[in-house]
Structure formats: structure tokens, C-alpha cells
Amino acid sequence: MKIFHSLANKKQSMKHKLFGYMLILAIFLIVFFLAGLFLLGKVTSLKKETYNTLDFQGKVFEQQLNSYCNDLAVMGIQLSENTTHIIEDYINKNGISFKDFNGSKKNIEGIQPKMFDMLNHKLLETDCSGAFIILDATINPGLDNADRSKTGIYLQQSNLDFSDNCILLYRGSAEYSKSLGIMPHRKWRLEFNANTFPNYDELMLNASLPLSTSCRITDIITLPGTSERVMLFTVPIIGSDGTVYGLCGFEISESYFKNIFAQPSNIKRAVFCLNKDSDSLVDAENSFSCGITSGYYLAPKGKFSSKAIGKGLQEYKSDDYSYIGISSDMDLHCGNQKFSVTILMPKQDYIHSARYNALRIALLILLLAIAVISCCNFFSRHYLLPIKEGLKQIHSKEYEGANSNISEIEDLFEFLAEQDHKNEIALVEMETALSQIKDEYNEAQQKISRLAYSRKNEVDPDNYKQFCNGIKNLSPTESLIFNYYLEGKKVKEIMELTGTKESTIRFHNRNIYSKLGVNSLKQLLLYATILKQKKDNEQ
């Protein structure tokens, strides 16, 4: 208050007094504004902001993992039940027991085709990189370590482009797979080696009903003979009498994990890790990681140590890498298995963000200071009463030729009069331009008509006639898809609008092309344009 009192009693020009008052008022407003933001939690530290961002990303990642594992569990239980049905149906029809499969080439080769077909279909239906069935039997019991050799089938997707449905045989009968067009993997073997199958003995020992409580995710391993790291989602195969026939399930490869779980994020190089234990990221060999959907990420390697750096953040450091991140435990509903999720960003990116944040705050303060001084200086240049009188004249539009004895007000009057004149000129110019645009639009319409007519002359009359007649023969679904193409929709958009698969759209495309006598979407759209032009001309 003393500042206001001193400013009021001090003899100064109105300009200087107004400048001083506004400067003080602006400073108070800025202080109250920043204090309000701080109290409302709108102004947070970089650590807190980073924690909130990573925590949100982690919850989304966990939700996606849980949903995915639930889907795998449903498909795995179906696979187990279908396999049990195939085994018991074969046993009943041939009057044998499950023990008779051991060492019997006839029985094993007799049952594999049915399991082959079922497993192949299940692989194509499930979001995974591979699927397998292992039976607790071997075709060669006389070999060394035969008790560790297990018959079965292991199919893999050949690449991450799952739309081509190309399958490879990693384990199982190569002769039958070739008859189905499924080629053996370059590291193919006839049977599984239980010693290399992760947690095999433990999984078989703990197999029990109900199947929903016996689903397990194995440790991460490198597939024998390959460089591909995988986790296996397993479900026991249990007969109606309680006999454990073996294991089945799905493969989640590291490449597949990186592809399907890539997350949308505003952190340019965010890293999302699933750790096969209840601890945070300790050893990258025991975790799968993925990055963001648009860009690359710095995949963690080696062993890490962690330390708290405040606000819930941890620094994860190895010999070659340093990250800032958070970690949380999660339950994937796979028995009593424990997992954890770690969300990371490279430490150098965090440091860059800190520097950018500091620069942004400094720049904001500078801009506020410039804005305050500029505003105060601008308003202090004017007198209050002359402005009020000038506003009255402006309101009544009596400013042209008026004399206020104040150069600033007179300049404003002159400016307004000049603007009125410019507005009148601009209005005339806009009307002229609008007229020209209308003329150009009409000319363009005429060119389009001539172009459609010229294209019509290029079209074979018989083909065009077949096209017009064929429209009447389209089924309701084909007519719907045909109209979507006329509206410029793409295949993916039509899939979403109709709720059908891409293969179904392709099937309808073939029928549409056949009935309309066209060979491509381009030809279809050309004929449709000519037909529309003809109808417009008739109207």
C-alpha cells in the first residue's frame, strides 16, 4: 500500500503515473497467477511430471498385457480340450490306452494328422508367433535319453507379416506337413527334447484341473538352433480320467512381442519391459521389451542396478546403458507366477527434457516481462479523458474531420476514416473476386463434363453396358461395398464399417468385378463416373 500512496502523492505526469500503476498491477497479477497454479498442482517438477507420464503409460501397458494373457488362456484351454478329445477319440476307436502311443510309430503317425489340422487352425486364430502340442510319449524308446524325447507338433509363423499365413514346421512329422504345404524349419527335428523345453518337468508335475488355474508362462529361452528368444504360454493336456497326456500352448517370440505391444507415447524413446519375476528390471535376459509405435527405442541389455532419485523415479544403470523409469508388480493370472513391468526412458532424454524445461521457464519469464513492460508503456502513452471523448465520437461515427486538439486521438480518427475507405474498397474487391470464382467454378464444371464425355468415348460400349446391367445383379452386401468404393472408402475403412475381415472383402470384390465385368477398382470408378454424369445430364 505504501507503494501506491507514494506513487499517488508524487508529482508526475499522467503518463508516468499510469505506467507505474499498471506495472504494479501486472506484477501482482502474475504473482497471484503463479501462486494459484502452484496450489492447484498445475506447476509440477520435472520428476513429478515424468513419474505421472510413465505411470500412466505403465497402467496402459499392464492392461494390454492382462487382456492379451486372458485371450491366450481362453485359446489355450480350447486347444487343450480339443487335443484331449482327439486323443481319447483315437484311443476309443482303436481299443488302446495312452501308454500304447509310446514306441508306436503307427499310433503316433495315425493321430498326428488330426492334431496337425487342428493346431494349424488354432495358430491362425490366435495372436501369437507359434503353437505347439507335446505328448508324453516318443516314437523311438530305444534311443539314448529316450525318456527326454517327446513326440508332438510345433508350428511357427514364418515372419511378422501374419497376413500371408505362411507357417513353418519346427517339430513334428515333416512328411505330413509337406502335404499341407507347410515346409520344415531350417532347424527342424522330429521330436522335442524335454531338457531344452523350459520348466517341462515342473509343468508336468503341477498339471491339474481346472485348466484355468494350470496356465503357465515359461522362462525366456533361446529356441534350440536359432537366435530367437521366446516365452511359451502352456496349458496341460489332461484326460477325462486324470491322465496327463502332455502340454500344449502358444509361443510369444521376442520379435512378436516388440511388434504387437509397441505403445503410443509422447516419450520419443520410451521402453516397456515385462520382467519374468516380481523384481524390477535387473537382467535384460529375463525380460522382453518393446518401444513406441512411431519411432525406435533403446533396448536394454545386460544387468542393471537401480537407485531412487526422488518423486517415485528410479535410475537404472548397466555398464552401457542408463535409464530413468518406474517399476510395478503385476499378476498375469498364470498360477502363482509373479511378473513386473518397468517403464523407461533414456537418461540422456531425461536430461534433455530438464534442460528444455528450464529454458522454457526462463523464456516464459522473459516473455511475461516483455509483455508487462510493453503493455504498461503502451497504455501510459494515452490520456484517459480524451480517450473517453474520442470513443463517444467513434460510437457516433463523427470522427471524420473532427478536431480533439490531441494528436493521438486525431490520428485515430484519421486512421478509422482511412479504414472505412479501405473496407469499402476491400468489399468491392471481394465481390469482384467472388464473381471471378463463380466463373472459374462454372468453367471447371464444364471441363469436368467434357473430360467425362471424352473418357466415355474411350470406353468399350459392350463392357459399359455389362457394367450398367451388372449393378442390378449385385447382392445387398455387394451393393453396400460397391457404394462405399464410390464414396472413396479404402479396404480397411470398409472392413470397419461392415465389421468383416479383409478376406471377406476380397471375396465380395471378386464377385462385384465378375458381375460388373471390370478388372480393377480404377475401371469400376471410371464406369461409375460416366454413369453418374449421364444421369446428371438427363436431369
C-alpha positions in Angstrom: 0.0 0.0 0.0 2.9 2.3 0.7 4.0 2.0 -2.9 0.5 3.1 -4.1 0.5 6.0 -1.6 3.9 7.2 -2.6 3.1 6.9 -6.3 -0.2 8.9 -5.8 1.4 11.8 -3.8 4.4 12.1 -6.1 4.1 14.8 -8.7 4.4 13.1 -12.0 2.9 13.2 -15.5 -0.3 11.2 -16.1 1.7 9.0 -18.4 4.2 8.1 -15.8 1.6 7.6 -13.1 -0.4 5.3 -15.3 2.7 3.3 -16.3 3.6 2.9 -12.6 0.1 1.8 -11.6 -0.2 -0.8 -14.4 3.3 -2.1 -13.8 2.5 -2.8 -10.1 -0.9 -4.3 -11.0 0.7 -6.6 -13.6 3.3 -7.8 -11.1 0.7 -8.6 -8.5 -1.5 -10.4 -11.1 1.5 -12.6 -12.3 2.4 -13.5 -8.7 -1.2 -14.5 -7.8 -1.5 -16.4 -11.1 1.7 -18.4 -10.4 0.6 -19.0 -6.8 -2.8 -20.3 -7.9 -1.2 -22.7 -10.4 1.1 -24.0 -7.7 -1.7 -24.5 -5.2 -3.8 -26.3 -7.8 -0.9 -28.6 -8.7 -0.6 -27.2 -12.3 3.0 -26.3 -11.7 4.9 -29.5 -11.1 8.6 -30.5 -11.1 10.0 -32.4 -14.0 10.4 -35.5 -11.8 6.8 -35.5 -10.8 5.6 -34.8 -14.4 7.9 -37.7 -15.7 6.6 -40.0 -13.0 3.0 -39.3 -13.9 3.6 -39.8 -17.6 5.5 -43.1 -17.0 2.9 -44.3 -14.5 0.1 -43.7 -17.0 2.0 -45.5 -19.7 2.7 -48.4 -17.4 -1.0 -48.8 -16.5 -2.0 -48.9 -20.2 0.8 -51.4 -20.9 -0.3 -53.6 -18.0 -3.9 -53.5 -19.1 -2.9 -54.6 -22.6 -0.7 -57.5 -21.2 -3.6 -58.7 -19.0 -6.0 -58.6 -21.8 -3.6 -60.5 -24.1 -2.9 -63.2 -21.5 -6.6 -63.7 -20.8 -7.2 -64.2 -24.5 -4.3 -66.6 -24.7 -5.7 -68.5 -21.7 -9.1 -68.9 -23.5 -7.5 -70.1 -26.7 -5.0 -72.4 -24.8 -7.8 -74.1 -22.9 -9.7 -74.6 -26.1 -6.5 -76.1 -27.7 -6.0 -78.4 -24.7 -9.7 -79.6 -24.7 -9.6 -80.2 -28.5 -6.4 -82.2 -28.2 -7.8 -84.3 -25.4 -10.9 -85.0 -27.5 -8.7 -86.1 -30.5 -6.5 -88.4 -28.3 -9.4 -90.0 -26.5 -11.4 -90.4 -29.7 -8.4 -92.2 -31.3 -7.9 -94.4 -28.2 -11.6 -95.4 -28.1 -11.8 -96.2 -31.8 -8.6 -98.3 -31.7 -9.2 -100.0 -28.4 -5.8 -98.9 -26.9 -4.6 -96.9 -23.9 -2.4 -93.8 -24.0 0.6 -95.9 -23.0 0.3 -97.7 -26.3 1.5 -94.5 -28.1 5.0 -94.8 -26.6 7.2 -96.5 -29.2 4.3 -97.0 -31.7 5.0 -95.3 -35.0 1.7 -96.4 -36.2 -0.3 -94.8 -33.4 1.7 -91.6 -33.4 1.5 -91.2 -37.2 -2.2 -92.1 -37.0 -3.1 -89.3 -34.6 -0.8 -86.5 -35.8 -2.8 -85.5 -38.9 -5.8 -84.6 -36.8 -3.7 -82.7 -34.4 -1.9 -81.1 -37.3 -5.0 -79.7 -38.8 -6.5 -78.5 -35.5 -3.2 -76.9 -34.4 -2.7 -75.1 -37.7 -6.2 -73.6 -37.5 -5.7 -72.6 -33.9 -2.4 -70.9 -34.7 -4.1 -68.8 -37.4 -6.9 -67.8 -35.0 -4.6 -66.8 -32.1 -2.4 -63.7 -31.7 0.9 -65.4 -31.3 4.1 -66.4 -33.1 3.8 -70.2 -32.8 1.7 -73.0 -31.3 2.7 -76.5 -30.1 1.4 -79.8 -28.7 3.7 -82.1 -26.8 2.7 -85.7 -25.9 4.3 -87.6 -23.1 5.5 -90.3 -25.5 8.2 -91.0 -28.0 8.4 -92.8 -31.3 11.9 -94.2 -30.5 12.0 -95.5 -26.9 15.2 -97.5 -27.6 17.4 -94.4 -28.2 19.7 -92.9 -25.6 17.8 -90.5 -23.3 14.6 -91.6 -24.9 12.7 -90.6 -21.8 13.5 -87.0 -22.6 12.4 -87.2 -26.2 8.8 -86.3 -26.7 6.6 -86.5 -29.8 4.4 -83.7 -30.9 3.9 -80.8 -33.2 5.4 -77.2 -33.1 4.3 -74.7 -35.8 5.6 -71.2 -36.2 4.6 -68.1 -38.1 7.4 -67.6 -40.7 7.5 -63.8 -40.3 5.8 -60.9 -38.6 3.6 -60.2 -41.6 0.8 -62.5 -40.4 -1.5 -61.7 -43.3 0.3 -64.2 -45.6 -0.5 -67.1 -43.3 2.9 -68.7 -44.1 3.7 -71.5 -41.5 6.9 -73.4 -40.7 7.2 -76.8 -39.0 9.7 -76.6 -36.1 8.8 -80.1 -34.6 6.7 -82.9 -35.9 6.1 -85.1 -39.0 7.8 -83.4 -42.0 6.1 -85.8 -44.5 2.6 -84.8 -43.5 3.4 -81.1 -43.1 4.7 -81.0 -46.7 1.5 -82.5 -47.9 -0.2 -79.5 -46.4 2.2 -77.0 -47.9 3.9 -76.4 -44.6 7.7 -76.5 -45.0 10.1 -77.7 -42.2 12.0 -75.1 -40.3 15.8 -75.0 -41.1 16.3 -76.3 -37.6 13.6 -78.9 -37.8 13.6 -82.0 -35.6 11.1 -84.9 -35.4 10.6 -84.7 -31.6 11.0 -82.3 -28.7 13.9 -82.5 -26.2 12.4 -82.1 -22.7 15.7 -80.9 -21.4 15.5 -77.8 -23.6 11.8 -77.2 -23.1 11.7 -74.6 -20.3 10.2 -75.8 -17.0 9.0 -79.1 -18.6 9.2 -81.3 -15.5 7.7 -78.7 -13.2 4.8 -78.1 -15.7 4.0 -81.8 -16.0 4.3 -82.3 -12.2 1.9 -79.4 -11.4 -0.6 -80.2 -14.1 -4.1 -80.4 -12.7 -7.7 -79.5 -13.3 -9.3 -77.0 -13.7 -7.2 -75.9 -16.7 -7.8 -72.2 -15.9 -5.6 -72.5 -12.9 -2.9 -74.5 -14.6 -1.9 -72.0 -17.3 1.7 -71.0 -17.0 4.3 -68.8 -18.8 7.7 -70.3 -19.0 11.1 -68.7 -18.5 12.5 -66.9 -21.5 14.7 -69.2 -23.6 16.5 -69.2 -26.9 15.0 -71.8 -29.2 17.5 -74.6 -29.9 19.4 -74.0 -33.1 18.1 -70.4 -33.5 18.8 -66.9 -32.2 15.1 -66.3 -31.4 14.2 -65.7 -27.8 10.7 -66.8 -26.7 8.3 -67.3 -23.9 5.8 -70.2 -24.0 2.3 -70.0 -22.7 1.5 -73.5 -21.6 -1.7 -75.5 -20.7 -1.6 -79.1 -19.6 -3.5 -81.8 -21.7 -5.5 -83.8 -19.2 -7.7 -86.7 -20.0 -11.2 -87.4 -18.5 -9.6 -90.0 -16.2 -7.0 -87.5 -14.9 -4.2 -88.8 -17.1 -1.7 -86.1 -18.1 -1.2 -86.6 -21.8 1.3 -83.7 -22.2 1.4 -79.9 -22.8 0.1 -77.5 -25.4 0.2 -73.8 -25.8 1.5 -70.8 -27.7 4.8 -69.2 -28.4 5.4 -65.5 -27.9 8.7 -64.6 -29.6 10.7 -61.5 -28.7 10.2 -60.1 -32.3 6.4 -60.7 -32.0 6.4 -59.0 -28.6 8.2 -56.0 -29.9 5.7 -55.7 -32.8 2.4 -56.3 -31.1 3.0 -54.4 -27.8 4.6 -51.3 -29.2 2.9 -48.4 -27.3 1.7 -45.0 -28.4 3.7 -42.4 -26.4 4.8 -38.8 -26.4 8.1 -40.0 -25.0 10.2 -40.4 -28.1 12.3 -43.4 -27.0 10.1 -44.9 -24.3 10.9 -48.6 -23.3 8.3 -51.0 -22.0 9.7 -54.1 -20.2 7.9 -57.3 -19.0 10.1 -58.9 -16.4 9.7 -62.6 -15.6 9.9 -62.1 -11.8 8.5 -59.8 -9.1 11.6 -57.5 -9.1 12.1 -54.5 -11.4 14.5 -54.7 -14.3 17.6 -56.5 -13.1 18.8 -58.6 -16.0 17.6 -57.8 -19.6 17.9 -61.5 -20.4 14.9 -62.2 -18.1 12.7 -59.7 -19.8 11.0 -58.8 -23.1 10.9 -55.2 -24.2 9.2 -53.1 -26.8 9.2 -49.4 -27.8 6.7 -46.9 -29.2 4.5 -47.3 -32.3 6.2 -44.4 -34.2 10.0 -44.4 -33.9 12.7 -46.5 -32.4 13.8 -47.3 -28.8 17.0 -48.1 -27.0 16.5 -51.8 -26.0 18.1 -52.6 -22.6 20.9 -55.1 -22.5 22.9 -56.6 -19.6 22.4 -56.4 -15.9 21.1 -53.3 -14.2 21.3 -51.8 -10.8 18.8 -49.3 -9.6 18.6 -46.4 -7.1 15.8 -44.0 -6.2 16.2 -40.4 -7.4 13.0 -38.9 -5.9 9.3 -38.5 -6.7 8.9 -42.2 -7.3 11.5 -42.4 -10.0 14.4 -44.9 -10.2 17.7 -44.7 -12.1 18.5 -48.0 -13.9 22.1 -48.3 -14.8 24.3 -51.0 -16.5 27.7 -50.9 -18.0 26.5 -49.4 -21.2 23.0 -48.0 -20.6 21.3 -45.6 -18.2 17.6 -45.1 -17.9 15.1 -43.2 -15.8 11.9 -45.1 -15.0 9.4 -46.8 -12.7 8.5 -50.4 -11.9 5.5 -52.1 -10.6 4.4 -55.7 -9.8 1.6 -57.3 -11.8 -0.4 -60.5 -11.8 -1.0 -62.1 -15.2 -3.3 -64.8 -13.7 -0.9 -67.6 -14.5 -0.9 -69.7 -11.3 1.3 -68.2 -8.6 3.8 -66.7 -11.1 5.0 -63.2 -10.5 5.8 -60.6 -13.1 6.7 -56.9 -13.1 6.5 -54.1 -15.6 9.2 -51.5 -16.0 8.7 -48.3 -18.0 11.9 -46.5 -19.0 13.2 -43.5 -20.9 16.9 -43.0 -21.7 18.6 -40.9 -19.1 20.1 -38.6 -21.7 16.5 -37.9 -22.9 15.5 -37.0 -19.3 18.4 -34.7 -19.0 17.5 -33.1 -22.3 13.9 -32.6 -21.0 15.2 -31.0 -17.8 17.3 -28.5 -19.9 14.4 -27.8 -22.2 12.1 -27.3 -19.2 14.5 -24.8 -17.6 14.9 -23.0 -20.9 11.1 -22.9 -21.4 10.5 -21.4 -17.9 13.2 -18.8 -18.5 11.7 -17.9 -21.8 8.3 -17.7 -20.3 9.5 -15.3 -17.6 11.3 -13.2 -20.2 8.2 -13.1 -22.4 6.0 -12.1 -19.4 8.4 -9.3 -18.5 8.5 -8.0 -22.1 4.7 -8.2 -22.3 4.2 -6.4 -19.0 6.6 -3.6 -19.8 5.2 -3.3 -23.3 1.6 -3.1 -22.1 2.4 -0.6 -19.4 4.3 1.6 -21.8 1.5 1.4 -24.4 -1.3 2.4 -22.1 0.7 5.0 -20.3 1.1 6.9 -23.6 -2.6 7.8 -23.6 -4.7 10.1 -21.6 -7.9 8.7 -20.1 -10.4 11.5 -20.6 -9.5 12.3 -24.2 -9.9 8.6 -25.0 -13.4 8.6 -23.4 -14.5 11.6 -25.6 -12.9 10.0 -28.6 -14.8 6.9 -28.0 -18.1 8.8 -28.0 -17.2 10.3 -31.3 -16.2 7.0 -32.7 -19.5 5.5 -31.5 -21.5 8.2 -33.3 -19.1 8.0 -36.3 -18.5 11.7 -36.2 -14.7 11.4 -36.3 -14.2 12.3 -39.9 -12.9 15.9 -39.9 -13.3 16.2 -36.1 -10.7 18.1 -34.0 -9.9 17.0 -30.5 -6.7 19.0 -30.0 -4.9 15.8 -29.2 -2.7 14.4 -31.9 -3.1 10.8 -30.8 -7.0 11.0 -30.9 -6.9 12.8 -34.2 -4.6 10.2 -35.6 -7.1 7.5 -34.5 -9.9 9.4 -36.2 -7.9 9.7 -39.4 -7.0 6.0 -39.2 -10.6 4.9 -38.7 -11.7 7.0 -41.7 -9.0 5.5 -43.8 -10.0 2.0 -42.7 -13.6 2.7 -43.6 -12.4 3.7 -47.1 -10.2 0.6 -47.3 -13.1 -1.6 -46.2 -15.3 -0.2 -48.9 -12.5 -0.9 -51.5 -12.0 -4.4 -50.0 -15.7 -5.1 -50.2 -15.8 -4.2 -53.8 -12.7 -6.3 -54.5 -14.2 -9.3 -52.6 -17.4 -9.0 -54.6 -15.3 -8.9 -57.8 -13.2 -11.9 -56.7 -16.4 -13.9 -55.8 -17.7 -13.3 -59.2 -14.5 -14.5 -60.8 -14.5 -17.6 -58.6 -18.0 -18.4 -59.7 -17.0 -18.0 -63.3 -13.9 -20.3 -62.7 -16.2 -22.8 -61.0 -18.6 -22.9 -63.9 -15.7 -23.3 -66.3 -14.3 -26.1 -64.2 -17.6 -27.9 -64.2 -17.7 -27.6 -68.0 -14.2 -29.1 -68.2 -15.2 -32.0 -65.9 -18.2 -32.7 -68.1 -16.1 -32.6 -71.3 -13.5 -34.8 -69.6 -16.1 -37.4 -68.5 -17.6 -37.3 -72.1 -14.1 -37.9 -73.6 -13.4 -40.7 -71.2 -16.8 -42.2 -72.1 -15.7 -42.3 -75.8 -12.7 -44.3 -74.7 -14.8 -47.0 -73.0 -15.8 -50.1 -74.8 -19.7 -49.9 -75.2 -20.3 -53.6 -74.6 -18.2 -53.5 -71.4 -20.0 -50.4 -70.2 -23.4 -51.9 -71.0 -22.4 -55.1 -69.0 -21.4 -52.8 -66.1 -24.8 -51.0 -66.1 -26.7 -54.3 -66.2 -24.5 -55.9 -63.6 -25.3 -53.3 -61.0 -28.8 -54.7 -60.8 -27.5 -58.2 -60.1 -25.4 -57.1 -57.0 -26.5 -58.6 -53.7 -27.3 -56.2 -50.8 -23.9 -56.7 -49.3 -22.1 -56.3 -52.7 -24.2 -53.1 -53.3 -23.2 -51.8 -49.9 -19.5 -52.4 -50.6 -19.8 -51.0 -54.2 -21.3 -47.8 -52.8 -18.5 -47.5 -50.3 -16.0 -47.6 -53.1 -17.9 -44.9 -54.9 -17.6 -42.8 -51.8 -13.8 -43.2 -51.9 -13.5 -45.6 -48.9 -10.4 -47.8 -48.6 -10.5 -51.6 -47.8 -9.6 -51.0 -44.2 -12.4 -48.4 -43.8 -14.9 -50.8 -45.4 -13.8 -53.5 -43.0 -14.5 -51.3 -40.0 -17.9 -50.1 -41.4 -19.1 -53.6 -42.3 -17.4 -55.4 -39.4 -15.9 -58.1 -41.7 -12.5 -59.5 -42.3 -10.2 -58.5 -45.2 -10.6 -61.9 -46.7 -14.4 -61.4 -46.8 -14.0 -58.0 -48.5 -11.7 -59.6 -51.1 -14.3 -62.3 -51.7 -17.0 -59.7 -52.4 -14.6 -57.8 -54.6 -14.2 -60.8 -56.9 -18.0 -61.2 -57.1 -18.5 -57.4 -57.8 -15.8 -57.4 -60.5 -17.2 -60.5 -62.1 -20.9 -59.2 -62.2 -19.9 -55.8 -63.4 -17.3 -57.1 -66.0 -14.5 -55.0 -64.7 -10.9 -55.9 -63.9 -9.9 -53.3 -61.3 -11.2 -50.7 -58.9 -10.0 -48.0 -61.3 -12.1 -49.3 -64.1 -15.1 -49.6 -61.8 -14.8 -46.0 -60.6 -14.4 -44.8 -64.2 -17.6 -46.5 -65.4 -19.4 -45.2 -62.3 -18.3 -41.7 -63.0 -19.6 -41.9 -66.6 -22.9 -43.4 -65.4 -23.3 -40.6 -62.9 -22.5 -37.9 -65.5 -25.1 -39.4 -67.8 -27.8 -39.3 -65.1 -26.9 -35.7 -64.3 -27.2 -34.7 -68.0 -30.6 -36.4 -68.2 -31.9 -34.4 -65.3 
